[in-house]
Amino acid sequence: MLLAEKSTGHLVEISDIKALYDPNEQEVTGSVHYGEEAQDPEPIAKSKLAFPSGEPLPVCWTDPDYRQK
């Protein structure tokens, strides 16, 4: 799955989809795509990611207590 870094707009290929959907995980493993080649996988905070369209990630992916609010 491809997401985008909010600050730079660079695409990030998420390699751990299960962690992306888990609201208890604050980071996901992904490879930033810019330049000639994809970079090595690294942990990236979910708070720094959005969909390429600019839409934020669903709250149910980022907040374990989203049903309480």
HELIX and SHEET records of a PDB file:
HELIX    1   1 ILE A   17  TYR A   21  1                                   5    
HELIX    2   2 LYS A   46  LYS A   48  5                                   3    
HELIX    3   3 VAL A   59  THR A   62  1                                   4    
HELIX    4   4 TYR A   66  GLN A   68  5                                   3    
SHEET    1   A 5 GLU A  42  ALA A  45  0                                        
SHEET    2   A 5 GLU A  27  HIS A  33 -1                                        
SHEET    3   A 5 LEU A  11  ILE A  14 -1                                        
SHEET    4   A 5 LEU A   2  GLU A   5 -1                                        
SHEET    5   A 5 LEU A  49  ALA A  50 -1                                        
END                                                                             
